[in-house]
Amino acid sequence: MLSTRSGRVLAEHLRWARSPAARRRGLLGAPQLEAGEALVIAGAPQVHTFGMRYPIDVLFCSSDWTVLHVVHSMKPRRVSRWVRRARYAVEMPAGAAAGVKRGDVLELR
């Protein structure tokens, strides 16, 4: 489970992309994420949505899970900016990151 320190649950079900192949694949060709789902991509200072058919929210986090950058409703066929010091990119359904801002700290449970 992924939540903010204030206790707001962002995702109950996490999938991880740790291997180079899994990180490259990401959500490409995958069905749209359901509410409560997220994909955590390790070692991802930048993401793209080429080959996707739906928008996503993306949280870029440091190694201690501090939010460095938030992208709301990233549309298909886009590339995010490069987020320096980002160690994780958390991809969620569009709207799931509403209210999350830079500097928030996330918790894994």
N, CA, C and O of each residue as an XYZ file, in Angstrom:
436
protein
N       0.845     -1.165      0.000
C       0.000      0.000      0.000
C       0.898      1.238      0.000
O       1.953      1.257      0.634
N       0.459      2.268     -0.722
C       1.178      3.526     -0.802
C       0.263      4.628     -0.289
O      -0.867      4.785     -0.752
N       0.772      5.392      0.679
C      -0.044      6.457      1.253
C       0.810      7.683      1.543
O       2.039      7.625      1.515
N       0.137      8.788      1.822
C       0.837      9.987      2.255
C       1.048      9.873      3.764
O       0.404      9.051      4.416
N       1.915     10.664      4.307
C       2.148     10.621      5.757
C       0.904     11.012      6.537
O       0.747     10.633      7.698
N       0.015     11.775      5.897
C      -1.225     12.168      6.569
C      -2.217     11.013      6.633
O      -3.257     11.120      7.283
N      -1.896      9.892      5.951
C      -2.750      8.713      6.003
C      -3.629      8.501      4.793
O      -4.340      7.499      4.722
N      -3.601      9.416      3.839
C      -4.417      9.234      2.630
C      -3.825      8.124      1.776
O      -2.657      8.189      1.392
N      -4.621      7.111      1.478
C      -4.165      5.980      0.669
C      -4.237      6.361     -0.802
O      -5.294      6.737     -1.309
N      -3.093      6.257     -1.485
C      -3.030      6.554     -2.911
C      -3.239      5.291     -3.744
O      -3.865      5.334     -4.803
N      -2.716      4.177     -3.264
C      -2.847      2.910     -3.981
C      -2.784      1.758     -2.987
O      -1.907      1.711     -2.125
N      -3.715      0.845     -3.118
C      -3.732     -0.336     -2.255
C      -2.944     -1.490     -2.863
O      -2.404     -2.333     -2.148
N      -2.886     -1.516     -4.187
C      -2.203     -2.604     -4.899
C      -1.077     -2.015     -5.741
O      -1.313     -1.219     -6.650
N       0.156     -2.422     -5.419
C       1.323     -1.936     -6.141
C       1.919     -3.042     -6.994
O       2.048     -4.185     -6.557
N       2.277     -2.684     -8.211
C       3.089     -3.555     -9.054
C       4.437     -2.867     -9.175
O       4.517     -1.639     -9.211
N       5.489     -3.661     -9.238
C       6.837     -3.105     -9.314
C       7.478     -3.444    -10.648
O       7.319     -4.554    -11.156
N       8.193     -2.501    -11.205
C       9.003     -2.711    -12.406
C      10.445     -2.436    -11.997
O      10.870     -1.284    -11.908
N      11.186     -3.508    -11.752
C      12.569     -3.360    -11.268
C      13.599     -3.762    -12.321
O      14.669     -3.158    -12.400
N      13.289     -4.767    -13.123
C      14.253     -5.231    -14.125
C      14.248     -4.266    -15.316
O      13.268     -3.554    -15.535
N      15.340     -4.244    -16.082
C      15.371     -3.372    -17.259
C      14.192     -3.627    -18.216
O      13.604     -2.684    -18.746
N      13.862     -4.882    -18.428
C      12.756     -5.198    -19.336
C      11.421     -4.711    -18.779
O      10.609     -4.150    -19.513
N      11.196     -4.923    -17.499
C       9.942     -4.472    -16.882
C       9.847     -2.955    -16.867
O       8.765     -2.401    -17.057
N      10.971     -2.276    -16.643
C      10.967     -0.808    -16.649
C      10.689     -0.282    -18.046
O       9.965      0.701    -18.198
N      11.252     -0.917    -19.073
C      11.005     -0.501    -20.454
C       9.538     -0.700    -20.821
O       8.931      0.152    -21.470
N       8.980     -1.817    -20.406
C       7.593     -2.156    -20.744
C       6.599     -1.278    -19.998
O       5.632     -0.797    -20.589
N       6.824     -1.066    -18.707
C       5.926     -0.218    -17.922
C       4.472     -0.610    -18.109
O       4.102     -1.767    -17.907
N       3.652      0.352    -18.495
C       2.228      0.095    -18.726
C       1.893     -0.113    -20.202
O       0.721     -0.221    -20.563
N       2.916     -0.170    -21.055
C       2.657     -0.336    -22.482
C       1.928     -1.637    -22.755
O       2.370     -2.709    -22.343
N       0.829     -1.538    -23.440
C       0.046     -2.717    -23.778
C      -0.785     -3.252    -22.628
O      -1.502     -4.240    -22.790
N      -0.700     -2.614    -21.470
C      -1.456     -3.072    -20.299
C      -2.822     -2.388    -20.277
O      -2.971     -1.271    -20.772
N      -3.807     -3.058    -19.705
C      -5.113     -2.380    -19.567
C      -4.979     -1.202    -18.605
O      -4.049     -1.133    -17.801
N      -5.919     -0.295    -18.708
C      -5.910      0.888    -17.852
C      -5.901      0.481    -16.387
O      -6.593     -0.455    -15.988
N      -5.108      1.197    -15.588
C      -5.058      0.927    -14.152
C      -6.424      1.191    -13.530
O      -7.115      2.143    -13.893
N      -6.792      0.352    -12.608
C      -8.043      0.535    -11.865
C      -7.783      1.448    -10.677
O      -6.633      1.646    -10.285
N      -8.823      1.994    -10.113
C      -8.690      2.806     -8.902
C      -8.014      1.955     -7.830
O      -8.376      0.794     -7.642
N      -7.053      2.514     -7.139
C      -6.351      1.790     -6.088
C      -5.138      1.018     -6.563
O      -4.476      0.365     -5.756
N      -4.824      1.074     -7.858
C      -3.646      0.388     -8.403
C      -2.574      1.406     -8.774
O      -2.877      2.559     -9.081
N      -1.322      0.966     -8.741
C      -0.208      1.804     -9.171
C       0.935      0.920     -9.641
O       1.090     -0.216     -9.193
N       1.726      1.459    -10.547
C       2.952      0.811    -10.993
C       4.106      1.661    -10.496
O       4.163      2.859    -10.772
N       5.029      1.043     -9.762
C       6.222      1.739     -9.267
C       7.385      1.305    -10.146
O       7.711      0.121    -10.227
N       8.004      2.278    -10.801
C       9.131      1.999    -11.680
C      10.399      2.461    -10.963
O      10.585      3.652    -10.714
N      11.259      1.510    -10.639
C      12.511      1.823     -9.949
C      13.510      2.419    -10.936
O      13.612      1.961    -12.074
N      14.239      3.431    -10.503
C      15.269      4.041    -11.342
C      14.706      4.767    -12.534
O      15.225      4.626    -13.642
N      13.645      5.553    -12.336
C      12.976      6.215    -13.453
C      12.880      7.726    -13.243
O      11.906      8.204    -12.662
N      13.876      8.482    -13.705
C      13.791      9.927    -13.586
C      12.947     10.571    -14.690
O      12.748     11.786    -14.694
N      12.456      9.756    -15.619
C      11.632     10.250    -16.716
C      10.757      9.110    -17.212
O      11.177      7.953    -17.191
N       9.535      9.426    -17.663
C       8.647      8.419    -18.241
C       8.036      8.965    -19.523
O       8.086     10.164    -19.798
N       7.453      8.049    -20.304
C       6.725      8.460    -21.506
C       5.425      7.677    -21.577
O       5.255      6.659    -20.906
N       4.519      8.168    -22.398
C       3.235      7.487    -22.568
C       2.988      7.117    -24.027
O       1.839      6.988    -24.450
N       4.054      6.948    -24.792
C       3.895      6.471    -26.165
C       3.382      5.043    -26.130
O       3.883      4.223    -25.361
N       2.400      4.738    -26.946
C       1.822      3.403    -26.980
C       0.713      3.190    -25.966
O       0.137      2.105    -25.903
N       0.407      4.201    -25.177
C      -0.680      4.086    -24.200
C      -1.930      4.770    -24.762
O      -1.841      5.633    -25.634
N      -3.078      4.373    -24.252
C      -4.340      4.924    -24.757
C      -5.102      5.727    -23.717
O      -6.232      6.146    -23.964
N      -4.500      5.945    -22.565
C      -5.210      6.611    -21.477
C      -4.230      7.499    -20.705
O      -3.029      7.226    -20.692
N      -4.731      8.558    -20.063
C      -3.856      9.434    -19.276
C      -3.539      8.811    -17.915
O      -4.287      7.973    -17.411
N      -2.428      9.234    -17.338
C      -2.015      8.749    -16.016
C      -1.486      9.923    -15.185
O      -1.054     10.939    -15.729
N      -1.527      9.767    -13.875
C      -0.826     10.661    -12.954
C       0.507     10.006    -12.637
O       0.593      8.784    -12.515
N       1.544     10.820    -12.504
C       2.877     10.293    -12.205
C       3.482     11.089    -11.054
O       3.495     12.320    -11.073
N       3.978     10.373    -10.061
C       4.712     10.977     -8.954
C       6.169     10.549     -9.086
O       6.464      9.356     -9.152
N       7.068     11.509     -9.125
C       8.499     11.213     -9.142
C       9.009     11.416     -7.723
O       8.838     12.488     -7.142
N       9.637     10.382     -7.165
C      10.046     10.399     -5.759
C      11.538     10.133     -5.605
O      12.151      9.442     -6.419
N      12.101     10.693     -4.552
C      13.505     10.457     -4.203
C      13.628      9.099     -3.510
O      12.637      8.392     -3.331
N      14.842      8.748     -3.126
C      15.066      7.451     -2.477
C      14.367      7.346     -1.123
O      14.099      6.239     -0.655
N      14.068      8.477     -0.487
C      13.332      8.431      0.789
C      11.833      8.699      0.595
O      11.122      8.986      1.558
N      11.365      8.606     -0.637
C       9.949      8.725     -1.012
C       9.389     10.140     -0.849
O       8.185     10.317     -0.667
N      10.262     11.139     -0.914
C       9.796     12.522     -0.968
C       9.384     12.824     -2.404
O      10.130     12.525     -3.337
N       8.221     13.404     -2.589
C       7.725     13.733     -3.928
C       8.525     14.916     -4.470
O       8.552     15.990     -3.868
N       9.178     14.703     -5.615
C       9.994     15.729     -6.250
C       9.239     16.457     -7.348
O       9.486     17.636     -7.602
N       8.316     15.755     -8.001
C       7.566     16.345     -9.120
C       6.285     15.547     -9.311
O       6.271     14.328     -9.137
N       5.215     16.238     -9.667
C       3.918     15.599     -9.903
C       3.449     15.961    -11.309
O       3.494     17.123    -11.712
N       2.999     14.950    -12.048
C       2.383     15.180    -13.353
C       0.944     14.695    -13.248
O       0.696     13.519    -12.985
N       0.010     15.593    -13.450
C      -1.408     15.245    -13.401
C      -1.923     15.001    -14.817
O      -1.691     15.805    -15.720
N      -2.619     13.893    -14.998
C      -3.269     13.548    -16.272
C      -2.334     13.676    -17.478
O      -2.625     14.389    -18.438
N      -1.210     12.968    -17.402
C      -0.273     12.943    -18.522
C      -0.926     12.177    -19.670
O      -1.232     10.991    -19.544
N      -1.132     12.857    -20.771
C      -1.848     12.283    -21.911
C      -0.963     11.306    -22.683
O       0.259     11.330    -22.544
N      -1.581     10.449    -23.495
C      -0.808      9.546    -24.356
C       0.107     10.333    -25.302
O      -0.171     11.478    -25.660
N       1.194      9.685    -25.688
C       2.175     10.236    -26.622
C       2.894     11.476    -26.081
O       3.129     12.439    -26.812
N       3.237     11.435    -24.790
C       3.956     12.536    -24.159
C       5.208     11.998    -23.464
O       5.318     10.805    -23.181
N       6.146     12.906    -23.198
C       7.358     12.582    -22.437
C       7.420     13.558    -21.269
O       7.259     14.765    -21.448
N       7.654     13.032    -20.082
C       7.780     13.901    -18.910
C       9.130     14.602    -18.951
O      10.015     14.244    -19.728
N       9.263     15.583    -18.117
C      10.578     16.208    -17.978
C      11.481     15.259    -17.191
O      11.001     14.350    -16.514
N      12.773     15.475    -17.286
C      13.760     14.709    -16.529
C      13.748     15.256    -15.105
O      13.924     16.457    -14.901
N      13.543     14.384    -14.123
C      13.458     14.818    -12.729
C      14.732     14.383    -12.014
O      14.919     13.212    -11.685
N      15.582     15.344    -11.790
C      16.858     15.081    -11.133
C      16.624     14.499     -9.744
O      15.736     14.959     -9.024
N      17.394     13.512     -9.364
C      17.345     12.817     -8.066
C      16.146     11.868     -7.923
O      15.978     11.255     -6.868
N      15.321     11.739     -8.949
C      14.184     10.806     -8.851
C      14.694      9.375     -8.892
O      15.483      9.011     -9.763
N      14.237      8.569     -7.943
C      14.597      7.148     -7.891
C      13.402      6.263     -8.212
O      13.566      5.101     -8.582
N      12.205      6.813     -8.071
C      10.991      6.054     -8.357
C      10.014      6.939     -9.123
O       9.886      8.133     -8.855
N       9.332      6.324    -10.078
C       8.192      6.959    -10.733
C       6.989      6.088    -10.395
O       7.002      4.880    -10.627
N       5.962      6.705     -9.849
C       4.749      5.986     -9.477
C       3.661      6.396    -10.459
O       3.238      7.552    -10.476
N       3.209      5.451    -11.273
C       2.166      5.719    -12.255
C       0.837      5.220    -11.709
O       0.721      4.085    -11.247
N      -0.171      6.101    -11.774
C      -1.495      5.810    -11.212
C      -2.566      6.281    -12.196
O      -2.269      7.034    -13.123
N      -3.801      5.841    -11.997
C      -4.874      6.343    -12.857
C      -4.977      7.865    -12.755
O      -4.711      8.441    -11.700
N      -5.359      8.502    -13.840
C      -5.523      9.955    -13.833
C      -6.477     10.355    -12.714
O      -7.548      9.768    -12.558
N      -6.084     11.351    -11.943
C      -6.885     11.842    -10.834
C      -6.498     11.272     -9.487
O      -6.874     11.825     -8.454
N      -5.755     10.178     -9.477
C      -5.393      9.519     -8.210
C      -4.433     10.354     -7.371
O      -4.391     10.205     -6.150
N      -3.668     11.223     -8.007
C      -2.684     12.020     -7.278
C      -3.206     13.420     -6.939
O      -2.433     14.300     -6.561
N      -4.497     13.616     -7.076
C      -5.071     14.929     -6.752
C      -4.713     15.302     -5.314
O      -4.896     14.502     -4.397
N      -4.211     16.499     -5.126
C      -3.858     16.975     -3.791
C      -2.440     16.658     -3.369
O      -1.955     17.224     -2.389
N      -1.753     15.764     -4.081
C      -0.356     15.459     -3.746
C       0.510     16.558     -4.345
O       0.316     16.960     -5.492
N       1.466     17.038     -3.561
C       2.310     18.117     -4.047
C       3.780     17.847     -3.753
O       4.132     16.976     -2.957
N       4.606     18.609     -4.412
C       6.048     18.507     -4.214
C       6.364     18.704     -2.730
O       5.834     19.610     -2.088
N       7.233     17.842     -2.196
C       7.616     17.919     -0.794
C       6.853     16.959      0.102
O       7.294     16.681      1.217
N       5.700     16.438     -0.368
C       4.988     15.433      0.406
C       5.868     14.192      0.517
O       6.661     13.900     -0.377
N       5.721     13.471      1.617
C       6.489     12.241      1.808
C       5.511     11.068      1.797
O       4.500     11.079      2.500
N       5.827     10.062      0.992
C       4.976      8.879      0.867
C       5.482      7.762      1.765
O       6.657      7.730      2.131
N       4.589      6.847      2.117
C       4.942      5.689      2.927
C       4.495      4.425      2.236
O       3.410      4.364      1.659
N       5.348      3.409      2.300
C       5.009      2.082      1.799
C       4.642      1.222      2.995
O       5.341      1.231      4.009
N       3.561      0.487      2.884
C       3.182     -0.418      3.972
C       2.940     -1.797      3.410
O       2.609     -2.718      4.156
